[in-house]
Amino acid sequence: MTGDRHRDTVARSVSLNQVWILIGCVLISGWLAVLLGCSAETPSSPPRSSFTSAAEPGLLDPVKLYRQARCDRCHGADRQGSAMAPPLLQLGQFWSEDGLTAYLADPTGSEENAARLETLTARYRLVMPSFKVLSEEERRALAQYLIAE
């Protein structure tokens, strides 16, 4: 009988250890999903009025647009880049306004800067999401902002 009780105790402790390992894996996976969420998520389209400047109604606020389109999740609030995505500074040396506007609509179909984009993709390994949820005007305002500064 003692041997049977010992086997039952061992079986229960193994099962309990497996449960704790599973809980740990789920928690770690959740944190990783939160940290890397920008790569799997396409920005949702907020109401158009949320992108306008309070100071000048009707004009797009590109800094607010940058945040609300969630560019800061991967590229950083200050556009300095991160371990997940490249910096978005001095883009005027690489992009035309029309080219960057088109790239924001369809990153996979961009011809402009193909070699540079290939290098960045190899380094960062994140897929740039499409911003087709933004209007042409919003994508252009964002492109102007990224090129100008």
C-alpha positions as CSV (number, residue, x, y, z in Angstrom):
1,M,0.0,0.0,0.0
2,T,2.8,2.4,0.8
3,G,4.1,2.0,-2.8
4,D,0.7,2.9,-4.2
5,R,0.4,6.0,-2.1
6,H,3.9,7.1,-3.2
7,R,3.1,6.6,-6.9
8,D,-0.1,8.6,-6.4
9,T,1.8,11.4,-4.7
10,V,4.4,11.5,-7.4
11,A,1.8,11.4,-10.1
12,R,0.0,14.4,-8.5
13,S,3.2,16.4,-8.1
14,V,4.1,15.7,-11.7
15,S,0.7,16.9,-12.8
16,L,0.9,20.0,-10.6
17,N,4.4,20.8,-12.0
18,Q,3.0,20.5,-15.5
19,V,0.1,22.8,-14.7
20,W,2.6,25.4,-13.3
21,I,4.8,25.1,-16.4
22,L,1.7,25.6,-18.7
23,I,0.6,28.7,-16.7
24,G,4.1,30.1,-17.0
25,C,4.1,29.5,-20.8
26,V,0.8,31.2,-21.2
27,L,1.9,34.2,-19.2
28,I,5.1,34.5,-21.1
29,S,3.3,34.2,-24.4
30,G,0.8,36.9,-23.4
31,W,3.6,39.3,-22.5
32,L,5.4,38.6,-25.8
33,A,2.2,39.1,-27.7
34,V,1.8,42.5,-26.0
35,L,5.4,43.5,-26.7
36,L,5.4,42.4,-30.3
37,G,1.8,43.3,-31.0
38,C,2.6,45.8,-33.6
39,S,3.7,43.2,-36.1
40,A,0.5,41.3,-36.2
41,E,-1.9,44.1,-35.9
42,T,-3.3,46.4,-38.6
43,P,-4.2,49.8,-37.3
44,S,-7.9,50.3,-37.0
45,S,-9.5,53.3,-38.5
46,P,-10.4,55.9,-35.9
47,P,-13.0,58.5,-36.7
48,R,-11.6,61.0,-39.2
49,S,-12.2,63.9,-37.0
50,S,-9.7,62.5,-34.4
51,F,-6.8,63.3,-36.8
52,T,-7.6,67.0,-37.1
53,S,-5.8,69.6,-35.2
54,A,-7.7,71.4,-32.5
55,A,-6.0,74.6,-33.3
56,E,-7.0,74.5,-37.0
57,P,-10.1,72.6,-37.6
58,G,-10.1,70.6,-40.9
59,L,-6.3,70.4,-41.0
60,L,-4.6,67.1,-40.4
61,D,-2.3,66.9,-37.4
62,P,0.5,64.6,-38.5
63,V,2.0,64.1,-35.0
64,K,-1.4,63.0,-33.7
65,L,-1.9,60.9,-36.8
66,Y,1.4,59.2,-36.2
67,R,0.3,58.2,-32.7
68,Q,-3.2,57.2,-33.6
69,A,-2.1,55.1,-36.6
70,R,0.1,53.3,-34.0
71,C,3.4,54.0,-35.8
72,D,4.9,54.8,-32.4
73,R,4.4,51.2,-31.2
74,C,7.1,49.9,-33.4
75,H,9.1,53.0,-34.5
76,G,9.0,54.8,-31.1
77,A,7.2,58.0,-30.0
78,D,10.3,60.0,-31.0
79,R,10.7,58.1,-34.3
80,Q,14.2,57.0,-33.2
81,G,13.3,53.3,-34.0
82,S,13.5,50.3,-31.8
83,A,14.6,46.7,-31.8
84,M,11.5,45.9,-33.7
85,A,11.5,48.6,-36.5
86,P,13.9,51.2,-38.0
87,P,14.0,54.9,-37.2
88,L,11.8,57.2,-39.2
89,L,14.1,60.2,-39.4
90,Q,15.4,62.0,-42.4
91,L,13.3,59.9,-44.8
92,G,13.4,62.7,-47.3
93,Q,16.8,61.4,-48.5
94,F,15.2,58.0,-49.4
95,W,11.6,58.8,-50.4
96,S,9.6,61.1,-52.5
97,E,6.2,62.2,-51.1
98,D,4.3,60.2,-53.7
99,G,6.5,57.1,-53.1
100,L,6.1,57.1,-49.4
101,T,2.4,57.8,-49.6
102,A,2.1,54.8,-51.9
103,Y,4.3,52.7,-49.6
104,L,2.0,53.4,-46.7
105,A,-1.0,52.1,-48.7
106,D,0.8,49.0,-49.9
107,P,4.2,48.2,-48.3
108,T,4.6,44.9,-50.2
109,G,4.1,46.5,-53.6
110,S,6.6,49.3,-53.3
111,E,9.2,49.6,-56.0
112,E,10.9,52.7,-54.6
113,N,13.8,51.9,-52.3
114,A,13.5,48.2,-52.9
115,A,17.1,47.4,-52.0
116,R,16.9,49.5,-48.8
117,L,13.7,47.9,-47.8
118,E,15.1,44.5,-48.4
119,T,18.0,45.3,-46.1
120,L,15.7,46.7,-43.4
121,T,13.4,43.7,-43.6
122,A,16.3,41.3,-43.1
123,R,17.5,43.3,-40.1
124,Y,14.1,43.9,-38.3
125,R,12.1,40.9,-39.6
126,L,8.7,42.7,-39.0
127,V,6.1,43.0,-41.7
128,M,5.1,46.6,-42.2
129,P,1.3,46.7,-42.1
130,S,-0.7,48.4,-44.8
131,F,-2.3,51.7,-43.9
132,K,-5.2,51.5,-46.4
133,V,-7.5,52.2,-43.5
134,L,-6.2,55.7,-43.7
135,S,-7.5,58.0,-46.4
136,E,-5.2,59.1,-49.2
137,E,-5.1,62.6,-47.6
138,E,-4.1,61.1,-44.2
139,R,-1.4,58.9,-45.8
140,R,0.0,62.0,-47.6
141,A,0.0,64.1,-44.5
142,L,1.9,61.3,-42.7
143,A,4.3,61.0,-45.5
144,Q,4.9,64.8,-45.6
145,Y,5.6,64.7,-41.8
146,L,8.0,61.8,-42.1
147,I,9.9,63.4,-45.0
148,A,10.1,66.9,-43.6
149,E,11.7,66.1,-40.3
